[in-house]
Amino acid sequence: MATKKVEYVCKYCGKREIKQANMGRPLPGKCPRKTGDKPHSWVVNRRFES
Ligand SMILES: [Zn+2]
């Protein structure tokens, strides 16, 4: 059975993370393009099955 996955991309630095759809969003982490210890701004780039 195919697993639904979601590719997230940070709209500030372009970092990509792929997560299973039922695993929620990636960890906030630290975005190198923002000043201070700010988290990535994850947006859904695409959804797919694999
Ligand atoms: Zn980022």
N, CA, C, O and the ligand as a Tripos MOL2 file, in Angstrom:
@<TRIPOS>MOLECULE
protein
  201   199    51     0     0
PROTEIN
NO_CHARGES

@<TRIPOS>ATOM
      1 N           0.8490   -1.1980    0.0000 N.3       1 MET1
      2 CA          0.0000    0.0000    0.0000 C.3       1 MET1
      3 C           0.8810    1.2430    0.0000 C.2       1 MET1
      4 O           1.8590    1.3150    0.7440 O.2       1 MET1
      5 N           0.5460    2.1900   -0.8080 N.am      2 ALA2
      6 CA          1.3720    3.4010   -0.9280 C.3       2 ALA2
      7 C           1.2870    4.2360    0.3440 C.2       2 ALA2
      8 O           0.2570    4.2880    1.0160 O.2       2 ALA2
      9 N           2.3800    4.8710    0.6420 N.am      3 THR3
     10 CA          2.4290    5.7760    1.7860 C.3       3 THR3
     11 C           2.3350    7.2080    1.2850 C.2       3 THR3
     12 O           3.0820    7.6310    0.4030 O.2       3 THR3
     13 N           1.4120    7.9310    1.8640 N.am      4 LYS4
     14 CA          1.2830    9.3380    1.4720 C.3       4 LYS4
     15 C           2.3900   10.1440    2.1410 C.2       4 LYS4
     16 O           2.6450   10.0050    3.3370 O.2       4 LYS4
     17 N           3.0330   10.9800    1.3540 N.am      5 LYS5
     18 CA          4.1070   11.8010    1.8900 C.3       5 LYS5
     19 C           3.8840   13.2530    1.4970 C.2       5 LYS5
     20 O           3.2050   13.5660    0.5190 O.2       5 LYS5
     21 N           4.4810   14.1200    2.2950 N.am      6 VAL6
     22 CA          4.3670   15.5540    2.0480 C.3       6 VAL6
     23 C           5.7750   16.1360    2.0290 C.2       6 VAL6
     24 O           6.5680   15.8860    2.9360 O.2       6 VAL6
     25 N           6.0760   16.8980    1.0130 N.am      7 GLU7
     26 CA          7.3520   17.6010    0.9650 C.3       7 GLU7
     27 C           7.1310   19.0340    1.4360 C.2       7 GLU7
     28 O           6.3340   19.7830    0.8710 O.2       7 GLU7
     29 N           7.8580   19.3850    2.4810 N.am      8 TYR8
     30 CA          7.7980   20.7450    2.9980 C.3       8 TYR8
     31 C           9.0440   21.4880    2.5510 C.2       8 TYR8
     32 O          10.1160   20.8960    2.4220 O.2       8 TYR8
     33 N           8.9040   22.7760    2.3170 N.am      9 VAL9
     34 CA         10.0630   23.5970    1.9860 C.3       9 VAL9
     35 C           9.9990   24.8630    2.8380 C.2       9 VAL9
     36 O           8.9320   25.4360    3.0570 O.2       9 VAL9
     37 N          11.1750   25.2820    3.3120 N.am     10 CYS10
     38 CA         11.2210   26.5390    4.0720 C.3      10 CYS10
     39 C          11.2210   27.6870    3.0820 C.2      10 CYS10
     40 O          12.0750   27.7530    2.1990 O.2      10 CYS10
     41 N          10.2760   28.5810    3.2260 N.am     11 LYS11
     42 CA         10.1590   29.6520    2.2390 C.3      11 LYS11
     43 C          11.2630   30.6890    2.3900 C.2      11 LYS11
     44 O          11.4010   31.5670    1.5370 O.2      11 LYS11
     45 N          12.0460   30.6060    3.4510 N.am     12 TYR12
     46 CA         13.1620   31.5480    3.6130 C.3      12 TYR12
     47 C          14.4680   30.9960    3.0660 C.2      12 TYR12
     48 O          15.1450   31.6800    2.2990 O.2      12 TYR12
     49 N          14.8420   29.7660    3.4430 N.am     13 CYS13
     50 CA         16.1580   29.2450    3.0500 C.3      13 CYS13
     51 C          16.0770   28.1520    1.9960 C.2      13 CYS13
     52 O          17.1070   27.7620    1.4470 O.2      13 CYS13
     53 N          14.8860   27.6450    1.6960 N.am     14 GLY14
     54 CA         14.7470   26.6360    0.6590 C.3      14 GLY14
     55 C          15.0260   25.2140    1.1210 C.2      14 GLY14
     56 O          15.0220   24.2970    0.3000 O.2      14 GLY14
     57 N          15.2680   25.0040    2.4150 N.am     15 LYS15
     58 CA         15.5010   23.6530    2.9330 C.3      15 LYS15
     59 C          14.2550   22.8020    2.7210 C.2      15 LYS15
     60 O          13.1280   23.2700    2.8890 O.2      15 LYS15
     61 N          14.4820   21.5270    2.3440 N.am     16 ARG16
     62 CA         13.3710   20.6200    2.0850 C.3      16 ARG16
     63 C          13.3690   19.4790    3.0870 C.2      16 ARG16
     64 O          14.4180   18.9580    3.4650 O.2      16 ARG16
     65 N          12.1800   19.1050    3.5050 N.am     17 GLU17
     66 CA         12.0080   17.9410    4.3750 C.3      17 GLU17
     67 C          10.8280   17.1480    3.8560 C.2      17 GLU17
     68 O           9.7890   17.7160    3.5210 O.2      17 GLU17
     69 N          10.9840   15.8350    3.7890 N.am     18 ILE18
     70 CA          9.8760   14.9790    3.3770 C.3      18 ILE18
     71 C           9.3920   14.2050    4.5940 C.2      18 ILE18
     72 O          10.1740   13.5600    5.2930 O.2      18 ILE18
     73 N           8.0960   14.2810    4.8310 N.am     19 LYS19
     74 CA          7.5010   13.6220    5.9900 C.3      19 LYS19
     75 C           6.3130   12.7890    5.5350 C.2      19 LYS19
     76 O           5.6450   13.1200    4.5550 O.2      19 LYS19
     77 N           6.0590   11.7000    6.2610 N.am     20 GLN20
     78 CA          4.8130   10.9790    6.0140 C.3      20 GLN20
     79 C           3.6440   11.8910    6.3830 C.2      20 GLN20
     80 O           3.7180   12.6730    7.3310 O.2      20 GLN20
     81 N           2.5720   11.7720    5.6140 N.am     21 ALA21
     82 CA          1.4430   12.6920    5.7930 C.3      21 ALA21
     83 C           0.8760   12.6480    7.2090 C.2      21 ALA21
     84 O           0.3700   13.6510    7.7110 O.2      21 ALA21
     85 N           0.9620   11.4790    7.8510 N.am     22 ASN22
     86 CA          0.3750   11.3670    9.1920 C.3      22 ASN22
     87 C           1.3860   11.7010   10.2960 C.2      22 ASN22
     88 O           1.0800   11.5440   11.4770 O.2      22 ASN22
     89 N           2.5800   12.1570    9.9240 N.am     23 MET23
     90 CA          3.6070   12.4630   10.9130 C.3      23 MET23
     91 C           3.6490   13.9420   11.2850 C.2      23 MET23
     92 O           4.4630   14.3580   12.1100 O.2      23 MET23
     93 N           2.7810   14.7250   10.6810 N.am     24 GLY24
     94 CA          2.7560   16.1430   11.0200 C.3      24 GLY24
     95 C           3.9010   16.9100   10.3870 C.2      24 GLY24
     96 O           4.5760   16.4180    9.4830 O.2      24 GLY24
     97 N           4.1040   18.1000   10.8660 N.am     25 ARG25
     98 CA          5.0790   18.9880   10.2600 C.3      25 ARG25
     99 C           6.4960   18.6660   10.7410 C.2      25 ARG25
    100 O           6.6700   18.0600   11.7980 O.2      25 ARG25
    101 N           7.5050   19.0690    9.9690 N.am     26 PRO26
    102 CA          8.8910   18.8580   10.4170 C.3      26 PRO26
    103 C           9.1980   19.6880   11.6620 C.2      26 PRO26
    104 O           8.4840   20.6330   11.9980 O.2      26 PRO26
    105 N          10.2740   19.3080   12.3270 N.am     27 LEU27
    106 CA         10.7190   20.0930   13.4760 C.3      27 LEU27
    107 C          11.0770   21.5110   13.0200 C.2      27 LEU27
    108 O          11.5910   21.7020   11.9180 O.2      27 LEU27
    109 N          10.8060   22.4920   13.8650 N.am     28 PRO28
    110 CA         11.0590   23.8840   13.4610 C.3      28 PRO28
    111 C          12.5230   24.1320   13.1030 C.2      28 PRO28
    112 O          12.8130   24.8320   12.1330 O.2      28 PRO28
    113 N          13.4320   23.5730   13.8660 N.am     29 GLY29
    114 CA         14.8470   23.7680   13.5920 C.3      29 GLY29
    115 C          15.2620   25.2240   13.6970 C.2      29 GLY29
    116 O          14.5950   26.0390   14.3340 O.2      29 GLY29
    117 N          16.3720   25.5260   13.0610 N.am     30 LYS30
    118 CA         16.8920   26.8920   13.0670 C.3      30 LYS30
    119 C          17.1410   27.3010   11.6350 C.2      30 LYS30
    120 O          17.8460   26.6060   10.9030 O.2      30 LYS30
    121 N          16.5710   28.4230   11.2250 N.am     31 CYS31
    122 CA         16.7060   28.8520    9.8380 C.3      31 CYS31
    123 C          17.9310   29.7420    9.6780 C.2      31 CYS31
    124 O          18.0150   30.7890   10.3210 O.2      31 CYS31
    125 N          18.8840   29.3480    8.8320 N.am     32 PRO32
    126 CA         20.1060   30.1570    8.6660 C.3      32 PRO32
    127 C          19.8680   31.4870    7.9740 C.2      32 PRO32
    128 O          20.7280   32.3660    8.0240 O.2      32 PRO32
    129 N          18.7290   31.6530    7.3330 N.am     33 ARG33
    130 CA         18.4610   32.8960    6.6090 C.3      33 ARG33
    131 C          17.7910   33.9500    7.4910 C.2      33 ARG33
    132 O          17.5820   35.0850    7.0620 O.2      33 ARG33
    133 N          17.4570   33.5690    8.7220 N.am     34 LYS34
    134 CA         16.8260   34.5300    9.6310 C.3      34 LYS34
    135 C          17.8180   34.9090   10.7050 C.2      34 LYS34
    136 O          18.6880   34.1120   11.0540 O.2      34 LYS34
    137 N          17.7020   36.0990   11.2280 N.am     35 THR35
    138 CA         18.5970   36.5220   12.2950 C.3      35 THR35
    139 C          18.1260   35.9240   13.6100 C.2      35 THR35
    140 O          16.9290   35.7530   13.8450 O.2      35 THR35
    141 N          19.1000   35.6100   14.4650 N.am     36 GLY36
    142 CA         18.7590   35.0130   15.7440 C.3      36 GLY36
    143 C          18.3670   33.5630   15.5750 C.2      36 GLY36
    144 O          18.5660   32.9760   14.5120 O.2      36 GLY36
    145 N          17.8180   32.9940   16.6120 N.am     37 ASP37
    146 CA         17.4360   31.5820   16.5890 C.3      37 ASP37
    147 C          15.9860   31.4280   16.1690 C.2      37 ASP37
    148 O          15.1440   30.9940   16.9560 O.2      37 ASP37
    149 N          15.7000   31.7820   14.9390 N.am     38 LYS38
    150 CA         14.3280   31.6800   14.4510 C.3      38 LYS38
    151 C          14.1410   30.3470   13.7260 C.2      38 LYS38
    152 O          15.0610   29.8430   13.0820 O.2      38 LYS38
    153 N          12.9460   29.7900   13.8410 N.am     39 PRO39
    154 CA         12.6910   28.4990   13.1850 C.3      39 PRO39
    155 C          12.4390   28.6600   11.6800 C.2      39 PRO39
    156 O          12.1610   29.7570   11.1960 O.2      39 PRO39
    157 N          12.5420   27.5420   10.9560 N.am     40 HIS40
    158 CA         12.1800   27.5270    9.5460 C.3      40 HIS40
    159 C          10.6880   27.8320    9.4000 C.2      40 HIS40
    160 O           9.8930   27.5800   10.3050 O.2      40 HIS40
    161 N          10.3360   28.3740    8.2470 N.am     41 SER41
    162 CA          8.9200   28.6250    7.9350 C.3      41 SER41
    163 C           8.4740   27.5960    6.9120 C.2      41 SER41
    164 O           8.5590   27.8270    5.7060 O.2      41 SER41
    165 N           8.0000   26.4640    7.3980 N.am     42 TRP42
    166 CA          7.6370   25.3600    6.5100 C.3      42 TRP42
    167 C           6.3350   25.6330    5.7770 C.2      42 TRP42
    168 O           5.3350   26.0230    6.3800 O.2      42 TRP42
    169 N           6.3610   25.4240    4.4770 N.am     43 VAL43
    170 CA          5.1350   25.4350    3.6780 C.3      43 VAL43
    171 C           5.1110   24.1340    2.8840 C.2      43 VAL43
    172 O           6.1620   23.5760    2.5680 O.2      43 VAL43
    173 N           3.9190   23.6530    2.5640 N.am     44 VAL44
    174 CA          3.7980   22.4170    1.7870 C.3      44 VAL44
    175 C           4.1780   22.7030    0.3490 C.2      44 VAL44
    176 O           3.5960   23.5770   -0.2940 O.2      44 VAL44
    177 N           5.1590   21.9650   -0.1560 N.am     45 ASN45
    178 CA          5.5950   22.1360   -1.5380 C.3      45 ASN45
    179 C           4.8230   21.1990   -2.4610 C.2      45 ASN45
    180 O           4.3430   21.6120   -3.5160 O.2      45 ASN45
    181 N           4.7050   19.9350   -2.0560 N.am     46 ARG46
    182 CA          3.9370   18.9880   -2.8610 C.3      46 ARG46
    183 C           3.5870   17.7790   -1.9970 C.2      46 ARG46
    184 O           4.2080   17.5190   -0.9660 O.2      46 ARG46
    185 N           2.5790   17.0580   -2.4510 N.am     47 ARG47
    186 CA          2.1450   15.8160   -1.8050 C.3      47 ARG47
    187 C           2.2810   14.7010   -2.8270 C.2      47 ARG47
    188 O           1.9930   14.8900   -4.0090 O.2      47 ARG47
    189 N           2.7160   13.5500   -2.3700 N.am     48 PHE48
    190 CA          2.8690   12.4410   -3.3020 C.3      48 PHE48
    191 C           2.7580   11.1210   -2.5430 C.2      48 PHE48
    192 O           2.7180   11.0970   -1.3130 O.2      48 PHE48
    193 N           2.7090   10.0210   -3.3010 N.am     49 GLU49
    194 CA          2.6580    8.6920   -2.7060 C.3      49 GLU49
    195 C           3.8720    7.9150   -3.1630 C.2      49 GLU49
    196 O           4.3160    8.0530   -4.3030 O.2      49 GLU49
    197 N           4.4070    7.1010   -2.2780 N.am     50 SER50
    198 CA          5.5480    6.2680   -2.6590 C.3      50 SER50
    199 C           5.4360    4.9270   -1.9580 C.2      50 SER50
    200 O           6.2960    4.0640   -2.1360 O.2      50 SER50
    201 ZN         14.7280   27.9410    6.7370 Zn       51 ZN51
@<TRIPOS>BOND
     1     1     2 1
     2     2     3 1
     3     3     4 2
     4     3     5 am
     5     5     6 1
     6     6     7 1
     7     7     8 2
     8     7     9 am
     9     9    10 1
    10    10    11 1
    11    11    12 2
    12    11    13 am
    13    13    14 1
    14    14    15 1
    15    15    16 2
    16    15    17 am
    17    17    18 1
    18    18    19 1
    19    19    20 2
    20    19    21 am
    21    21    22 1
    22    22    23 1
    23    23    24 2
    24    23    25 am
    25    25    26 1
    26    26    27 1
    27    27    28 2
    28    27    29 am
    29    29    30 1
    30    30    31 1
    31    31    32 2
    32    31    33 am
    33    33    34 1
    34    34    35 1
    35    35    36 2
    36    35    37 am
    37    37    38 1
    38    38    39 1
    39    39    40 2
    40    39    41 am
    41    41    42 1
    42    42    43 1
    43    43    44 2
    44    43    45 am
    45    45    46 1
    46    46    47 1
    47    47    48 2
    48    47    49 am
    49    49    50 1
    50    50    51 1
    51    51    52 2
    52    51    53 am
    53    53    54 1
    54    54    55 1
    55    55    56 2
    56    55    57 am
    57    57    58 1
    58    58    59 1
    59    59    60 2
    60    59    61 am
    61    61    62 1
    62    62    63 1
    63    63    64 2
    64    63    65 am
    65    65    66 1
    66    66    67 1
    67    67    68 2
    68    67    69 am
    69    69    70 1
    70    70    71 1
    71    71    72 2
    72    71    73 am
    73    73    74 1
    74    74    75 1
    75    75    76 2
    76    75    77 am
    77    77    78 1
    78    78    79 1
    79    79    80 2
    80    79    81 am
    81    81    82 1
    82    82    83 1
    83    83    84 2
    84    83    85 am
    85    85    86 1
    86    86    87 1
    87    87    88 2
    88    87    89 am
    89    89    90 1
    90    90    91 1
    91    91    92 2
    92    91    93 am
    93    93    94 1
    94    94    95 1
    95    95    96 2
    96    95    97 am
    97    97    98 1
    98    98    99 1
    99    99   100 2
   100    99   101 am
   101   101   102 1
   102   102   103 1
   103   103   104 2
   104   103   105 am
   105   105   106 1
   106   106   107 1
   107   107   108 2
   108   107   109 am
   109   109   110 1
   110   110   111 1
   111   111   112 2
   112   111   113 am
   113   113   114 1
   114   114   115 1
   115   115   116 2
   116   115   117 am
   117   117   118 1
   118   118   119 1
   119   119   120 2
   120   119   121 am
   121   121   122 1
   122   122   123 1
   123   123   124 2
   124   123   125 am
   125   125   126 1
   126   126   127 1
   127   127   128 2
   128   127   129 am
   129   129   130 1
   130   130   131 1
   131   131   132 2
   132   131   133 am
   133   133   134 1
   134   134   135 1
   135   135   136 2
   136   135   137 am
   137   137   138 1
   138   138   139 1
   139   139   140 2
   140   139   141 am
   141   141   142 1
   142   142   143 1
   143   143   144 2
   144   143   145 am
   145   145   146 1
   146   146   147 1
   147   147   148 2
   148   147   149 am
   149   149   150 1
   150   150   151 1
   151   151   152 2
   152   151   153 am
   153   153   154 1
   154   154   155 1
   155   155   156 2
   156   155   157 am
   157   157   158 1
   158   158   159 1
   159   159   160 2
   160   159   161 am
   161   161   162 1
   162   162   163 1
   163   163   164 2
   164   163   165 am
   165   165   166 1
   166   166   167 1
   167   167   168 2
   168   167   169 am
   169   169   170 1
   170   170   171 1
   171   171   172 2
   172   171   173 am
   173   173   174 1
   174   174   175 1
   175   175   176 2
   176   175   177 am
   177   177   178 1
   178   178   179 1
   179   179   180 2
   180   179   181 am
   181   181   182 1
   182   182   183 1
   183   183   184 2
   184   183   185 am
   185   185   186 1
   186   186   187 1
   187   187   188 2
   188   187   189 am
   189   189   190 1
   190   190   191 1
   191   191   192 2
   192   191   193 am
   193   193   194 1
   194   194   195 1
   195   195   196 2
   196   195   197 am
   197   197   198 1
   198   198   199 1
   199   199   200 2
@<TRIPOS>SUBSTRUCTURE
     1 MET1         2 RESIDUE 1 A MET
     2 ALA2         6 RESIDUE 1 A ALA
     3 THR3        10 RESIDUE 1 A THR
     4 LYS4        14 RESIDUE 1 A LYS
     5 LYS5        18 RESIDUE 1 A LYS
     6 VAL6        22 RESIDUE 1 A VAL
     7 GLU7        26 RESIDUE 1 A GLU
     8 TYR8        30 RESIDUE 1 A TYR
     9 VAL9        34 RESIDUE 1 A VAL
    10 CYS10       38 RESIDUE 1 A CYS
    11 LYS11       42 RESIDUE 1 A LYS
    12 TYR12       46 RESIDUE 1 A TYR
    13 CYS13       50 RESIDUE 1 A CYS
    14 GLY14       54 RESIDUE 1 A GLY
    15 LYS15       58 RESIDUE 1 A LYS
    16 ARG16       62 RESIDUE 1 A ARG
    17 GLU17       66 RESIDUE 1 A GLU
    18 ILE18       70 RESIDUE 1 A ILE
    19 LYS19       74 RESIDUE 1 A LYS
    20 GLN20       78 RESIDUE 1 A GLN
    21 ALA21       82 RESIDUE 1 A ALA
    22 ASN22       86 RESIDUE 1 A ASN
    23 MET23       90 RESIDUE 1 A MET
    24 GLY24       94 RESIDUE 1 A GLY
    25 ARG25       98 RESIDUE 1 A ARG
    26 PRO26      102 RESIDUE 1 A PRO
    27 LEU27      106 RESIDUE 1 A LEU
    28 PRO28      110 RESIDUE 1 A PRO
    29 GLY29      114 RESIDUE 1 A GLY
    30 LYS30      118 RESIDUE 1 A LYS
    31 CYS31      122 RESIDUE 1 A CYS
    32 PRO32      126 RESIDUE 1 A PRO
    33 ARG33      130 RESIDUE 1 A ARG
    34 LYS34      134 RESIDUE 1 A LYS
    35 THR35      138 RESIDUE 1 A THR
    36 GLY36      142 RESIDUE 1 A GLY
    37 ASP37      146 RESIDUE 1 A ASP
    38 LYS38      150 RESIDUE 1 A LYS
    39 PRO39      154 RESIDUE 1 A PRO
    40 HIS40      158 RESIDUE 1 A HIS
    41 SER41      162 RESIDUE 1 A SER
    42 TRP42      166 RESIDUE 1 A TRP
    43 VAL43      170 RESIDUE 1 A VAL
    44 VAL44      174 RESIDUE 1 A VAL
    45 ASN45      178 RESIDUE 1 A ASN
    46 ARG46      182 RESIDUE 1 A ARG
    47 ARG47      186 RESIDUE 1 A ARG
    48 PHE48      190 RESIDUE 1 A PHE
    49 GLU49      194 RESIDUE 1 A GLU
    50 SER50      198 RESIDUE 1 A SER
    51 ZN51       201 GROUP 0 **** ****
